[in-house]
Amino acid sequence: MTDSEMNKLKQKQSEIIKEINEYQKNCKHENEVIKMVQEGSTSTLKVHCSDCDILLRYPTQEETKKYLNNEKD
């Protein structure tokens, strides 16, 4: 791969990141989902918007308990 090809890919990547950021900024975050996220050698539960996939918050103790027990709302 040439430097020119790599620069084009990096430019596309930058444009996509900007587009994702704009989409997330305008999203109303109405639909939440709890996800198990790998962080190094550990896993952490986090609440994400299911529409734009942005991290919203960490789940409450009750939400964590329900998730781990596979309970539905």
C-alpha positions in Angstrom: 0.0 0.0 0.0 1.4 3.4 -0.9 1.4 6.5 1.2 -1.2 8.0 -1.1 -3.6 5.1 -0.6 -3.1 5.2 3.2 -3.8 8.9 3.3 -7.0 8.3 1.3 -8.1 5.7 3.8 -7.2 7.9 6.8 -9.3 10.7 5.2 -12.3 8.4 4.8 -11.9 7.2 8.4 -11.9 10.8 9.6 -15.0 11.6 7.6 -16.8 8.6 9.0 -15.8 9.4 12.5 -17.2 13.0 12.0 -20.4 11.5 10.6 -20.8 9.1 13.5 -20.2 11.9 16.0 -22.8 14.1 14.4 -25.3 11.3 14.3 -24.7 10.6 18.0 -25.0 14.3 18.9 -28.4 14.5 17.2 -29.8 11.2 18.6 -32.4 11.4 21.3 -31.1 8.2 23.0 -34.6 6.9 23.6 -33.7 3.2 23.5 -31.2 1.9 26.0 -29.4 -1.5 26.1 -27.0 -3.0 28.6 -23.8 -4.4 27.0 -20.9 -6.4 28.4 -17.9 -4.5 27.2 -14.4 -6.0 27.2 -11.8 -3.7 28.7 -8.4 -5.4 28.7 -8.7 -8.6 30.7 -11.9 -7.6 32.4 -15.5 -7.1 31.3 -17.8 -4.2 32.4 -21.5 -3.6 32.0 -22.4 -0.4 30.3 -25.6 1.2 29.1 -25.5 2.2 25.5 -28.1 3.8 23.2 -29.3 1.1 20.9 -29.8 3.5 18.0 -26.4 5.3 17.9 -24.3 3.0 20.2 -23.0 5.8 22.4 -22.1 5.1 26.0 -24.8 6.7 28.2 -24.0 5.5 31.7 -23.2 2.6 33.9 -26.2 0.4 34.9 -27.7 0.7 38.4 -27.3 -2.1 40.8 -30.8 -3.3 40.1 -30.3 -3.2 36.3 -27.0 -5.2 36.8 -28.8 -7.8 38.9 -31.6 -8.2 36.3 -29.1 -8.4 33.4 -27.0 -11.0 35.1 -30.1 -13.1 36.0 -31.3 -12.7 32.5 -34.6 -11.1 33.6 -36.9 -9.1 31.3 -38.4 -5.8 32.3 
